[in-house]
Amino acid sequence: MKTIKKTLITNKRTEFLDISNIIQQEIDNSKIDNGIVVIFTPHTTAGITINENADPDVKTDLDYKINKMIPEYDSNYLHSEGNSDSHLKSSLFSPSLSLIFENKKLILGIWQAIYFCEFDGPRNRKYYIKIISD
């Protein structure tokens, strides 16, 4: 079981990038038919989540609401780097997900996708994939 390192480039301060096909491709390329896949990002201003992929307005609504709830600038933020909002947003999401796959197929709901969540972009980012056999 090796750890697979992936990189991506984000283009906006807040962005949700669908990485489902990349995860599925790594499962397809593995020698494992059934197990768990773990996706992890080591960034404190990013996250990994699952949400709907059928309607692009869902990503737009996520972007709108997270930025309304946690604005970029707030005079009460103490973190001096200017990205306190990004750290807060990241904490509401998660740096990792663990998902089940069977017969080399991710078990996701019909409308679900896996998203890399950017909260401090644009940036060069990395995430890791670990495929674990049953």
Long-range contacts (C-beta under 8 A, 24 or more apart in sequence): 1-130, 1-131, 1-132, 1-133, 3-128, 3-129, 3-130, 4-128, 4-129, 4-130, 4-131, 5-126, 5-127, 5-128, 6-126, 6-127, 6-128, 6-129, 7-124, 7-125, 7-126, 8-116, 8-124, 8-125, 8-126, 8-127, 9-122, 9-123, 9-124, 9-125, 10-116, 10-118, 10-121, 10-122, 10-123, 10-125, 11-121, 11-122, 12-118, 12-121, 12-122, 13-72, 13-86, 13-118, 13-119, 13-120, 13-121, 13-122, 14-63, 14-66, 14-67, 14-89, 14-118, 14-119, 14-121, 15-63, 15-117, 15-118, 15-121, 16-49, 16-51, 16-59, 16-62, 16-63, 16-115, 16-116, 16-117, 16-118, 17-115, 17-116, 17-118, 18-53, 18-113, 18-114, 18-115, 19-114, 19-115, 19-116, 19-127, 20-53, 20-106, 20-108, 20-113, 20-114, 23-99, 23-106, 23-114, 23-129, 24-105, 24-106, 26-129, 26-131, 27-101, 27-104, 27-105, 27-106, 27-131, 28-104, 30-104, 30-131, 32-104, 32-131, 32-132, 32-133, 33-102, 33-103, 33-104, 34-101, 34-102, 34-103, 34-133, 34-134, 35-100, 35-101, 35-131, 35-132, 35-133, 35-134, 36-98, 36-99, 36-100, 36-101, 36-131, 36-132, 37-98, 37-99, 37-101, 37-106, 37-129, 37-130, 37-131, 37-132, 38-96, 38-97, 38-98, 38-99, 38-128, 38-129, 38-130, 38-132, 39-96, 39-97, 39-99, 39-114, 39-127, 39-128, 39-129, 40-95, 40-96, 40-127, 40-128, 40-130, 41-95, 41-96, 41-116, 41-125, 41-126, 41-127, 41-128, 42-95, 42-126, 42-127, 42-128, 43-90, 43-95, 43-120, 43-125, 43-126, 44-87, 44-90, 45-83, 45-86, 45-87, 45-89, 45-90, 45-118, 45-119, 45-120, 46-90, 46-95, 46-116, 46-117, 46-118, 46-119, 46-120, 46-125, 47-89, 47-90, 47-92, 47-93, 47-94, 47-95, 47-116, 47-117, 47-119, 48-93, 48-94, 48-95, 48-96, 48-97, 48-114, 48-115, 48-116, 48-117, 48-127, 49-93, 49-94, 49-97, 49-114, 49-115, 49-117, 50-97, 50-108, 50-112, 50-113, 50-114, 50-115, 51-112, 51-113, 51-115, 52-111, 52-112, 52-113, 53-111, 53-112, 53-113, 54-111, 59-115, 66-92, 66-119, 83-120, 85-119, 86-119, 86-120, 89-117, 89-119, 90-117, 90-119, 93-117
